[in-house]
Amino acid sequence: MSLTIYLNGQFVKEEEAKISVFDHGLLYGDGIFEGIRAYHNRVFKLDEHIDRLYENANSIMLDLWLSKDEMKEVILETLRKNNLRDAYIRLVVTRGYGDLGLDPAKCPKATIFCIAAKIQLYPQELYDNGLVVNTVATRRNTNESTNPRFKSLNYLNNIMAKIESKLTGTIEAIMLNNEGYVAEATGDNIFIIKKGQLITPPTYAGVLEGVTRNAVMELAAKRGLEVKETLFSRHDIYSAEECFLTGTAAEVISVIKVDGRVIGSGKPGEMTKSLTADFRELTKVDGPLIFKD
Ligand code: PMP
């Protein structure tokens, strides 16, 4: 069945949802996006995603012509039009239609579109048994280049890492920053558990401030775990008791082997399982309702 897509103020059928080849999102990766989830008739952490989008837009000097409330309504209405209560939502804002030059001033109006569909990033078997990953040579962008805190449309840095990881026989990569500290996976944040502490790299290490990351940190604190944002190296992962990734699409997924080193027991750890369960519970109650009935 054909999806209904929001595009620049209108809802159109998927076949008619087209943008120009002169759009700077396509020509230069000039734009930003959000990946958002709906669970149990609610849009999970909607305010957090919208805040991140508007902060990023402000940073890259992109003028959003919808208010935050209007943008939230676009998401809710896209879900309603597609009769979706559980979905993955992709909200994309590009610099818009321009000429062949780089100058964003030549793009009078941002392009905004929203897609709501189903997603299954990893098969259930990987959630049950854990992921095997490798670190790769491609380093995460530095904060002074394309800041990893922007959820920018230019994902080539991450895609290069993904290609490398596939060449080494794994489906996900851990990226280091230019100093050699652990940054994040290609589309997910990374956590380790060591001596009762939950540790994740600070945002200045060159990572996206993930909405799932922040939610999991809060859940861990509620469980009485000490939560630390600290730089760490590959060695710290190898000697961790547990390791997992977080992201809107991946949710919480255990990592059981990194660069050939078995992490902990080589099976998803108990704390990872508990945090996954807490996360699932949170998705039942967080965020605005889609359908009021
Ligand atoms: N890091 C990167 C590079 C990402 O693309 C994402 C989103 N897929 C994340 C981390 C996780 O962020 P969030 O929890 O907000 O989805």
Residues whose N, C-alpha, C, O or C-beta is under 5 A from the ligand:
A	BS01	PMP	G35 E184 A185 T186 G187 D188 N189 L208 E209 G210 V211 T212 R213 T246 G247 T248
